[in-house]
Amino acid sequence: MAHAAAPVDAAPIAAALPESRDAKALHRMVFIGLAVLLAVLPFGLYPVFLMKVLCFALFALAFNLLLGYGGLLSFGHAAYFGMASYVSAYAAKNWGVTPEVAILAGTLTAALLGLAFGALAIRRQGIYFSMITLALAQMVFFFSLQAKMTGGEDGIQAVPRGRLFGLIDLADDRVLYVLVALIFFGGLLLIYRIIHSPFGQVLKAIRDNEPRAISLGYRTTRYKLAVFVLSTTLAGLAGATKAIVFQLASLTDVHWSMSGEVVLMTLVGGMGTVFGPIAGSFVIVAMENYLAEFGAWVTIIQGCVFVVCVLVFREGVVGLVARKLRKPL
């Protein structure tokens, strides 16, 4: 009697697609260029501004992993970014732990929250998935508003930067910048590895044609949950690091507008590109800082930039460059 074959996930049905040597060489050059910029920029720009850019760049990279490669649009990523920020700030200030432990605590909190929320959200697709993520994020916002540990509208202020591993004093902005740059670069390398692994290729297959991926034997729900948790974990890493940098965790970090801001960064830079979110975060953060004198008009200017990007180059800044070079970026 014949038995139906069960879906198998152990051996990948499709191996990772090989990249051309030119594309790999180009990516290698970009990584080297980024490393050089990270080393040189603190001598020309304000380190705190650069650290803000790097934190939001990591946040956008994490979001792009979910949207650009997993095909899942979340309207609630601020929940993981902000909750990790709160936990990191609380651990550093109230428990007196070292900064690396505080950042780790915030990151693990985001991972667990992502696992719980992801298990609920991925049961639906399309706009229904997006609305569920938004609803769950609003629950986190109201919890943050009411809970005593978060400080309500005041947030958690005067968070000590402490000493890294109990040895290196992070009070100096340039010393802290080195730590933030290492965290950002490590996160970028991890995301790059995920994207170009067999797991990443399966994600792209699910994004492009989920019914076909299911017919090939892949348990797509598991893959979507996995990429959701990976994305929320890295978003939490960005939020936890930001709390140490600015010595503050506030409601702004969990507000719905923060979820919208990371969507904007990703689309302006280039959704589905490796380096696009970095460019997008730099553009948006630079606008917020250098156009601050315009007050509320900054939001209108950002909206105009977004409209121009959608109408003129829908691939984003880096996506447009990649199309011109005819190589993936």
Sequence and secondary structure as in RCSB ss.txt:
>XXXX:A:sequence
MAHAAAPVDAAPIAAALPESRDAKALHRMVFIGLAVLLAVLPFGLYPVFLMKVLCFALFALAFNLLLGYGGLLSF
GHAAYFGMASYVSAYAAKNWGVTPEVAILAGTLTAALLGLAFGALAIRRQGIYFSMITLALAQMVFFFSLQAKMT
GGEDGIQAVPRGRLFGLIDLADDRVLYVLVALIFFGGLLLIYRIIHSPFGQVLKAIRDNEPRAISLGYRTTRYKL
AVFVLSTTLAGLAGATKAIVFQLASLTDVHWSMSGEVVLMTLVGGMGTVFGPIAGSFVIVAMENYLAEFGAWVTI
IQGCVFVVCVLVFREGVVGLVARKLRKPL
>XXXX:A:secstr
         SS SS      HHHHHHHHHHHHHHHHHHHHGGGTS HHHHHHHHHHHHHHHHHHIIIIIT    S
 THHHHHHHHHHHHHIIIII   HHHHHHHHHHHHHHHHHHHHHHHTTS HHHHHHHHHHHHHHHHHHHHH TTT
TGGG EES    EETTTEE  SHHHHHHHHHHHHHHHHHHHHHHHTSHHHHHHHHHHH HHHHHHTT  HHHHHH
HHHHHHHHHHHHHHHHHHHHHTEE GGGGSHHHHHHHHHHHHHH TT SSHHHHHHHHHHHHHHHTGGGTTHHHH
HHHHHHHHHHHH TTHHHHHHHHHHTS  
